[in-house]
């Protein structure tokens, strides 16, 4: 039972985190499509994925993974408030997913 209770607690925390991230996304300026368009234009790449960063150091930014003509990929961050685009830090993996870069 202890394991099931721990799992339920972790799931409840995840749901609250997801809800908070969703609320932050709803009130964020700009759109994910605007982030993709801006990053593609600056990098001359093509977006493979994009997501809203709801927490951590990059909260409120959009993360866009782009692939260049030579096949290399990079992750860029787009600030919807002022249009700033910058490379994501190499260790920016605070969503719990494992990177395929290794």
C-alpha positions as CSV (number, residue, x, y, z in Angstrom):
1,X,0.0,0.0,0.0
2,X,2.9,2.4,0.7
3,X,4.0,2.3,-2.9
4,X,0.5,3.0,-4.2
5,X,0.1,5.9,-1.8
6,X,3.4,7.3,-2.9
7,X,2.4,6.9,-6.5
8,X,-0.9,8.6,-5.9
9,X,0.8,11.5,-4.1
10,X,3.3,11.9,-7.0
11,X,0.5,11.8,-9.5
12,X,-1.5,14.5,-7.6
13,X,1.6,16.8,-7.5
14,X,2.1,16.2,-11.3
15,X,-1.6,17.2,-11.9
16,X,-1.2,20.4,-9.9
17,X,2.1,21.2,-11.8
18,X,0.4,20.5,-15.1
19,X,-2.6,22.7,-14.2
20,X,-0.2,25.6,-13.1
21,X,1.7,25.3,-16.3
22,X,-1.5,25.3,-18.3
23,X,-2.7,28.5,-16.6
24,X,0.7,30.2,-17.2
25,X,0.4,29.2,-20.9
26,X,-3.1,30.6,-21.2
27,X,-2.0,34.0,-20.0
28,X,1.3,34.1,-21.8
29,X,1.7,36.7,-24.6
30,X,2.2,35.5,-28.2
31,X,1.7,32.0,-29.4
32,X,3.7,28.9,-30.0
33,X,3.3,29.3,-33.8
34,X,4.8,32.8,-33.5
35,X,7.7,31.3,-31.6
36,X,8.3,28.6,-34.3
37,X,8.1,31.2,-37.1
38,X,10.6,33.5,-35.4
39,X,13.1,30.7,-34.5
40,X,12.9,29.2,-38.0
41,X,13.6,32.6,-39.6
42,X,16.6,33.4,-37.3
43,X,18.2,29.9,-37.6
44,X,17.3,29.1,-41.2
45,X,16.2,25.7,-39.7
46,X,13.0,23.8,-39.5
47,X,11.2,23.3,-36.2
48,X,10.9,19.6,-35.1
49,X,9.1,20.4,-31.8
50,X,8.1,23.2,-29.6
51,X,6.8,23.6,-26.1
52,X,6.0,26.2,-23.5
53,X,8.3,26.3,-20.5
54,X,6.1,26.5,-17.5
55,X,8.8,26.4,-14.8
56,X,12.4,26.7,-14.0
57,X,14.8,29.4,-15.2
58,X,13.1,29.6,-18.6
59,X,9.5,29.9,-17.4
60,X,7.3,31.8,-19.8
61,X,9.6,31.1,-22.8
62,X,8.9,28.8,-25.7
63,X,11.5,26.1,-26.4
64,X,11.9,25.2,-30.1
65,X,14.0,22.3,-31.3
66,X,15.2,23.0,-34.9
67,X,17.1,21.0,-37.4
68,X,19.5,22.6,-39.8
69,X,20.0,21.7,-43.5
70,X,23.0,19.5,-42.5
71,X,20.9,17.5,-40.1
72,X,22.2,19.0,-36.8
73,X,19.7,19.9,-34.2
74,X,19.6,22.6,-31.6
75,X,17.2,23.9,-29.0
76,X,16.4,27.6,-29.0
77,X,14.4,29.7,-26.5
78,X,12.0,32.4,-27.6
79,X,10.8,35.1,-25.2
80,X,7.2,36.1,-26.3
81,X,7.4,39.3,-24.4
82,X,10.2,41.0,-26.3
83,X,11.0,38.5,-29.2
84,X,14.4,37.6,-27.8
85,X,15.8,34.3,-29.2
86,X,18.7,32.6,-27.5
87,X,20.3,29.1,-27.5
88,X,18.9,26.9,-24.7
89,X,21.5,25.8,-22.1
90,X,23.0,22.4,-22.9
91,X,21.7,21.0,-19.7
92,X,18.2,22.4,-20.0
93,X,16.3,19.2,-19.4
94,X,14.1,20.0,-16.5
95,X,11.0,18.2,-17.9
96,X,12.3,14.8,-16.8
97,X,12.7,13.5,-20.3
98,X,16.0,12.0,-21.4
99,X,17.9,13.7,-24.1
100,X,18.6,11.8,-27.3
101,X,21.9,13.8,-27.8
102,X,24.0,11.3,-25.8
